[in-house]
Amino acid sequence: MPHAPRDSRRNEDRWIDRESGGPAAIGRWPTARGGTGRLGASRSTWLASGTRALALWLGAGGLVSAQPGPPNFVRGEFRELNDNGAWSWFMDPRVIVDHGRLLVGSVRANGAFRDSTRPGWGDVELTVFDLGRQTVRHVKLHEHLEQDDHDAPGLLVLEDGRYLAAYSRHNQEPRMYWRVSTAPGDPLHWGPESELVTPGVRGNWSGDNFTYANPMRMSKEPGRLYLFHRGVSQDPNYLVSDDDARSWRYGGKLFDGLHGYSPYAKYACNGQDTIHVVATEDHPRNHNNSLYHAFIRGGLVYGSDGHRIGPLSTGTNTTLRPWDFTRIYQGGPGHVAWMTDIRLDPRQRPVVLFTVKRGDVGLRQGSGGQDHRFHYARWDGSRWHAFEIAFAGERLYRGEEDYTGLGAIDPQDPRVIYISTDREPRTGEPLISRADGQCHHEIFRGRTRDGGQTWDWLPITANSTTENLRPIMPVWKDRRALLLWMRGGYWNNRGEWTTKVVATMLDRRALRH
């Protein structure tokens, strides 16, 4: 039975816009012209309330250890959207804007993973924020699915204006769940849940289990949807719908990885006729991953330069391997790659944000992950250009040495990115909060003027008393930018977390620096 929408748990029906100090006073801080700190050709500009700008200067004299600015600083107009929620980063779109509403999917936690009888444990939720009325509503898509952030839904606007939400358990069964909203433009009322059993056998963290839903639609194939996922042999596979999500069928396998655990893939669709994919050979804990790119068009798979690699498989076997694609970055011992985001620039060329784990050669599992770096790569029409651009900091928790705060490429301007890091982006110095004296993940906006070689950095959060993780951005053609992230404590992808789903609205014109 469809679940009725519930009211927001917080009595806050407008964007916070305060200018008083203190941890509770998170909001918009008016910008002011001021100094900048510079190291090489990169800079960070710190802007606080009123007309006074604070600058962090880097030079021969050393580094200020604490971040300047007020406690719990958030740039822009800040809002809490859900009092608990988390997502992984291999299902997309996780957030969309349509008909003046922001839709974002997440999974709720209540206690540890073993506490499965608690209210809200493992609920798959959809948050709906009306940008005009400034109201928040929540829909429970699936109660008690599983307390794992890999269960967050992939969202899509269908051809007739209704919405699709697709999700699954994390590597527990060969099964996908999905729901479709009952009316075009209405994200609050949903039809009953449907299920599809996908090919293969069920295994305990093995077999052919389903994870990560990535639905997409292309205008030159009307009525047809694709949904890429991890499935048969723990490799990237895809489903097809020819009736606008009323039903799904298995389509085939995209490529075979090394079969150590699972290769990874992220996707970007141009909405017309092409799907781009960035891929690794395996999980970074099992292999010194490189990074590769290909695109799919008309049932064929091509390298970045357009050379034909082979047909897209229509069965559970394929001859394609990720190293058949065009290499973006060569991994190896001491520099292991993992993708974070992929977008297309105005010329429909791919741009990729990824992390590289440095060092860790010869370390035991659980001992590494102390030094990650952000890299930015772009295809210029004939070759890839990849640059190390910022310190990404330490692992999020022991056992997942490759988990970082992650980042997002601005879909409207791929020269702009947002990253989460617990290190100063240029120097790697810990970000010590003046609010509590601890090191926390903060969010920075980066902008390049030369194709990724050098970057300007602007803090979006600073002096926090908690973590700011996994920023995401919807496609939204507006002079404003919407940035969402997880804000709070995060200790394990299978729970527990106390992260809230939050957002800030930024004026793009004011951020041009």
N, C-alpha and C positions, 0 to 999 in steps of 0.2 A: 504494500500500500504506500502511496506517496506520503512523505512526511510534510506536515505543515511548517511554514517558516516560523522561526522563533525570533523574538525581539533581541536586540543587542544586549549583551550582558552588562554593558557599561552605559551609564546615563550621560552619554556624551554624543549629542546629535549635531555637532558642528566641528569644523577643524579648529584645533587648539591654536591660539594666536596670542601668546603672552609675552611680556617683556620684563617680568620680574625674575629674580634669581632663584636658585634653589633647585633641588632635584626634581620637584614636581612641576617646575615651570619650563617644560619642554615646548618649544614653539618656534615662531618665526622671529628671527633676529635681523633687523634691517641691515642691509649691506652698507658699507662705507668704503671710500677709497683709502688705501693705506699701503704700507710697505710689504715687501715680499722677501722671503728667504730664497736663496739660489744656490744650487750645486750643479755645476756644469750648465746645461741649458734647460734645466727643469726647475720648477718652483712650486711652493705651496703658499697660498694666501689664506690667512685666518681672519675672519670677519665676525665681530661680536655685536652685541646690542648697542643702540644709540649711534653715535657718530664716530666712535673710537675703534680703530682697527688694530688688532694685535698681530704681530708678525713673528714667525719662528725663523731666526736667522741661523744659517749654517755657514761655517767658514773655518779658518785656521784656529779660531778660539774655542771650537768645540760645539756642543749641542746642549740646549736647555732640556733637562730630563723630563719635566712635566709639560703636558700640553697647555698652551694658553687658552683663555676663554672661560666662559661660565660653566658651572656643573651641568651635566646632562644636556649639552648643547645639541640641538637638531636644527639644521638649516631648512627654511621653507615653512610650509604650513603642515604641521604634524598631526597625525590622527591614529588612534588605536582602532583597528578594524575587527579584531577577534582576540579575546583574552587568553587564548591558547591555540597554537597551531604550528605546524612544521611541514616542510616538503623536501624531497630530494631534488636533484637537478637534471634527471634524465627523462622527465616527462614534460612535454610542452604541447600547446601553450598552457602554462599554469595560471596565467592571468590574461584577461581580455577586457576591452572597453567596447560597449555596444549600446546604442540608444541612450547615451548619457548615464550609463551604469558601469561601474567597475565590478568585475567578477573575479574572485580568486579562490582557488581550492586549497585545502590543507587537511591535515590529520590531527586530531585532538589526543593529548596524553593526560592521564590521571594516575600518578604513581608510577611504579616500575612495570616492566613488561609482564611480570607474573601476576599483576593485580587486575586480571581481566574481568572481574565482576564489578569493578568500580564504574559509577556513572560516567559516561563520556569516553571511556577507554576505547581507543581505536576508532572513534567515529570519523567518517569521511564527511567533511563539511564544505559548504560553499558559502562564502561571504559575498553579499551584494551591497555595494555602496552606491547610493543615488547621488551623483555629482551635483545635481541641481537642488534637490531637497535636502541634501546633507544628512541623509538617514542611512542607518546600517541595519540590514536584516541578515539572518543566517538560515540556511537550509541544511538539514541532515540528510545527506545522500545515502549513507549506509551506516547503520548503528553497529558498533563493535566489530568492524571488519578485522582490524589488527592494529595494534599500537606500533606502527612502523612508518617512518616518513616516506618510504618508497611507495606507499599506498595512495599518495596524493593523486588527484584526478588530472587527466589531460582534458582541456576544454576546447570547444569548437563551435562557431556559429554556422549552422547548417544553411543550405541554399534557400530554404523557405523562411529563415529568420528564427527558427527555434534553436535551442542549445543542446549540445551533446556533452556529457561528462562520462569519461571512461576511466576505469581504475582496476586494481587487482591487489591481491596479497603479494608480499615480497618473497618470491621464489618458493612458494609453498604448494602450488597446484597449477596445472595447465588450464587456467580458466580466466576469462575476462568478464567483468561486470560493466554494464553501462545503463544510463538513463537518458531520456530525451525530454525536454520541457514540453509542456502541453500546448503552448501557444507561442507564436512568434513574438519576440521582444519581451517575453515574460520569464525571468529567471527564478521566480519564486514558487512556481507550481510545476511539478514534474510527474511524468508518467511512471508506471511501475518499473522496477529494476529487471533487466534481462541479463542472461548469462550466455557465454559461448565457451564450450570446451574446445581447446585448441589441440593440435596433434601432439602425439608423444605420450610419455609416461610420467607419472608423478614420482618425484624423488625428494629426499630430505636434503635440501640445498643442492640438488643435482637434478638429473633427469631433464625434462623439457618444460619446466614450470614457467609461468607467465609473469613478467614484471615490466613496468614502465609503459604507459600508454601515450602514444604520440599521434593524435589524429590530425589529418590535414585534408584540404579540399582544393582542387584546381579548376579554374573556370573553363579551361579547354577540354575538360572531361566531365561535363554536366551529369549530375546524379551519382557520380562515383566518389567515394571517399577511400583514403588509405589510412591505415593505422599501424605504425611501426612499433615494435616491441621486442623485448628479449623473450625468446621462447625455445623452439626446438634446438637441442644441444647447447642451450644457454647462449645462443648466437642471436644476432639481429634478424628478425623475421617481420613479415607484414601481413595484415588482414585487409580485406576489400569489402566495401559495401556498395551495392548498386541500387539501393533504394533509400538513400539519405538516412542511414543508420537504423532503419527498421530491422535489418538483419545484417549479419556479418558472415564471411567465410574466410577460410585460410587462403592467403595469396601465395606465399612462398618464403624462402630464406634469402636474405640479402647477401650475407657473406659468412664464411667460416673463419673463426679465430684460431688461436693456438690450442684451445681445449684445455687450458689450465684451470680456469674458472669461467671467465666470461670476457669477451672483447666488449668494448663500449662504443656507443655511437650517439651522436646528437645530430639533429636535423634542422634544416631551414628550407621552407617552401616559398616559392615566389608567388604562389596563389594562382598561377596560370598553367604552367606546363612542366615545371622543373622542381625536383627535390634535391637539395644538397645534403651531403652527409660527411661528417668528420669522424674518424674512427681510430681505435687503437687495436693492438694485437691481442691484449688480454687485460686483466685487472692489474693495476700498477704494483700490487703486492707480490704478484707472481712473475712479472716480466718487466724488463727495462724498456717501457713503451716508447715507441715513436708515435707520430701523429700523421694521419693521411686524410686526403680529401677526394671525393668523387661526386658526380651528380647523376641523377636518374631522369631520363626523358624518353617518352614514347616506348617504354618497356626495355630500354637499353641503359647500360651503365657506362659512363664516360669518365676519363681523367680530367683534371682541372683544365687542361688545354684543349679539350674536346676530342681527344683520341678515344676510339671505341675500345672498352675493356671487355665487354661481353654482355649477354642478355641478362635481364633480371629474372631470376629463377621463379618458376611457378610451382615448385614442389619443395620437399623437405631437404633436398640436396642441392648443392651449388658448387661450382668450380672457382668462384671468386674468393679471394683472400684480401685482407686490408692492405697488404704490401703490394698488391696489384694496382692500388690507387696511387695518386700523386702524393709524394711525401712532402709534408709541411715542415716537420721537425724530426731530426735524427736523435732518438734517445740512446741511452747507454748506461753503464754503471755510473752512478753518481749524478745522473740527470734523467729522471723518469717523468714522462709527460702524461697529462690527463686533461681532457678538454673541460671547459667551463661554460662557454657560450659560442654560438655561431649566428651571424646575421648577414644580410646582403646589403651592399652599399647601393647608392642611387643608380649605378650602372649594372646592378644585378651580379656583382662580383662578391665572393664570400670573404668575410672577415671573421677571424677566430680569436677568442680569448682562451688561454689555457694556463695551467700551472706546471711547474717543473720542480720535482723534489730533488734537492741537492744533497750530495754526500751520501750517507747511509750505506756505503760499500762495506760489506762484511758484518753489518750489525744484525743482531737477532731480531726476529719479529717482535714488535712492541717497543723497541728501543730507538727507533728513528723518527723521522718526520719533524725535525727541529728547524729546518730551513727550506721553505718553499719560495719560489719566485713566480710572479706573473709574467706571462709572455703574450705578445700581440702579433698576429700574423694577418697579412692581407694578400690577396691575389691581384696582380696588376694587369692581367690579361695575357701574360706570357710566363710569369714566374711568381713564386711565393717569396715574400719578404717577412721575416720573423725577427722580433726584437725582444730581449728581456727588458721589462719596463718598470718593475716595482718589486719590493719585498712583500711576500704573501704571509710570512710569519710561520708560526708553529702549527702542528697538527691540532685538531679540535679535541681529540681524546685518544688515549692509549688503545691500541687495537685497530685503529684506522689511521695509519701514519700518513695517508694521502688525502685525508679530509682537511680542507681549508675553509676560510670564510667565504670563498668564491667571489664571483663578480658578474656583471651584466653589461652587455653592449647596448648603447642607446639605439633602438631600432629606427629612430628618425634621423639620427646622425651618428654613424658608426665610428666617427673620429672621437666620440665621447664614450667613456666607460665609467662604471661605478664598481669599486672593489671593496671587499671587507678584509681587513688585515689588523693584526695586533702589533705591527711594526710601522715606523715612519717609512712611507713608500720609497724614498730615495736612499736612506742611509741604513735601514734595518734596525735602528734603535727602538727599544720597546716603547709602546705608547702608554705612558704612565698617567693615569687619571688623577687630576687634582681633587676630584670628588671623594675618592676612597683610597688613593695611593696604590691601586692595583693596575695591572696591565689588562686591557680589554680590547676586543675587536671593535674597530671604528670603521666607518664608511667614508671613502674619499671619491670625489669625482676627478677623473683624469681626462685631459683633452690634448690631442696631438695636432700640430700644425704642419707636420712634415712626414705624414704617412706612417707614423709609429716610432720614429727614431728617438724623439724627445717628447716629454710630457710635462704639462702643468697640472698641479694637484691642488684641489680645494676640499677642505673637510666638510662633510655633510653631517657627521656626528663627531663629538669630542667630549672628553672628560666624562665619559659614561660610567655608571655604576653597574653595568651589566653588558652582555655581548650584543653585537649587531652583526647579523649573519645572513648570507645567501640572498643578496639583493636581486630583484627581478623587475623588469619593466614591461608594460603592455605596449603593443602597437597603438598609437593614439596620435592622430594628426591634429595637433593643437600647439599653440605657442607655449603652453605649460607642459611640464614633464611630470609623470607620476612614477615615483620610486617606492617599491615595497620591499620589506625585509622581515626577517625573524629577529625579534628583540627579546632577550632574556637568557636563561640558562639552558644549555644543550649538552647532554652528557652521553647520549647513545642514540643511534638511528632507530633502535627498537625500544625507545623510551629509557629513561625519563627525560622529558624536556619541559621547561616552563616558558618557552618562547611565546611571545604574543605576535600576531600578525599586525604590522604597522605600516604606515605609508606617510610620505611627505609629498606635497605638491610644490614644484619648483618652477620659477619663471625662467625660461630658457634665455631670454634677452638679458636678464640681470646676471646670468651665470657666464656670459661671454667674457673670458679673461685670457 
